[in-house]
Amino acid sequence: MSEQLQEVLQEAKKLRGELGSAAYHQIVTSLYQKAETTAQQAVRKAARRDWDRRIDDILTSRVFGYPIMLLLLAGVFWLTIQGANYPSALLSNLLFGLEEHLI
């Protein structure tokens, strides 16, 4: 490495020892504050839709949320049972149809 770079690194090590971790935390905090300010100036948030928020409030409320989730669970359970009847009936017809040919 070049001689200048070595001098800079030695000076940085010396200052790190003198300043301690408080200076490091202050520098990092300052950097994050500047990044946050820059992001707030650069990013424009779109207005949130009211209906989306209403649905979210209803589904996550204690009064309506649990009953709605239980109804959805019951619906999925019912659909699973009802949906299993069709393949079961198809398989049953196929196997009983083969029985006649085997006997």
C-alpha positions in Angstrom: 0.0 0.0 0.0 1.1 3.5 -0.5 2.7 5.5 2.3 -0.1 8.1 2.4 -2.7 5.4 2.8 -0.7 3.8 5.7 -0.6 7.2 7.4 -4.3 7.8 7.0 -5.0 4.3 8.5 -2.7 4.9 11.4 -4.4 8.3 12.1 -7.9 6.6 11.9 -6.8 3.9 14.4 -5.5 6.6 16.7 -8.6 8.7 16.5 -10.8 5.6 17.0 -9.0 4.9 20.3 -9.3 8.5 21.5 -12.9 9.1 20.6 -14.4 5.8 21.7 -17.7 4.3 20.8 -19.8 7.4 21.6 -18.5 9.2 18.5 -19.2 6.2 16.4 -22.8 6.0 17.6 -23.2 9.8 17.0 -21.9 9.5 13.5 -24.1 6.5 12.7 -27.2 8.3 14.2 -26.4 11.3 12.1 -26.1 9.2 8.9 -29.4 7.5 9.6 -31.2 10.8 10.2 -29.9 12.2 7.0 -30.9 9.1 5.1 -34.4 9.3 6.6 -34.8 13.0 5.7 -33.6 12.2 2.1 -36.0 9.3 1.8 -39.0 11.4 3.1 -38.2 14.0 0.5 -37.7 11.6 -2.4 -40.5 9.1 -1.8 -44.2 10.0 -2.3 -46.6 7.6 -0.7 -49.9 7.0 -2.5 -53.0 7.7 -0.6 -54.3 4.5 1.0 -57.7 3.3 -0.1 -60.4 3.6 2.5 -62.2 0.4 1.6 -59.0 -1.5 2.1 -58.5 -0.1 5.6 -62.2 -0.8 6.5 -61.9 -4.5 5.4 -58.7 -4.8 7.4 -60.3 -3.3 10.5 -63.3 -5.6 10.3 -61.2 -8.8 9.7 -58.8 -8.0 12.5 -61.3 -6.8 15.1 -61.9 -8.9 18.1 -65.7 -8.8 17.7 -65.9 -9.7 14.0 -62.5 -11.2 13.3 -62.8 -14.5 15.1 -66.3 -15.4 13.9 -65.3 -14.6 10.3 -62.2 -16.6 10.5 -64.1 -19.5 12.1 -66.7 -19.3 9.3 -63.9 -19.4 6.7 -62.3 -22.4 8.4 -65.7 -24.2 8.5 -66.1 -23.3 4.8 -62.8 -24.8 3.8 -63.5 -27.9 6.0 -66.9 -28.4 4.3 -65.4 -27.9 0.8 -62.7 -30.5 1.6 -65.3 -33.0 2.6 -67.7 -32.3 -0.2 -64.8 -32.1 -2.7 -63.6 -35.6 -1.6 -67.0 -37.1 -2.5 -66.5 -36.7 -6.3 -63.2 -38.5 -6.7 -64.4 -41.1 -4.2 -67.5 -41.8 -6.2 -65.6 -41.9 -9.5 -63.1 -44.4 -8.0 -65.9 -46.5 -6.5 -67.8 -46.7 -9.9 -64.5 -47.6 -11.6 -63.7 -50.4 -9.2 -67.2 -51.8 -9.0 -67.3 -51.7 -12.8 -64.1 -53.8 -12.9 -65.6 -56.3 -10.4 -68.2 -57.4 -13.0 -65.6 -58.1 -15.5 -63.4 -60.1 -13.0 -66.2 -62.4 -11.8 
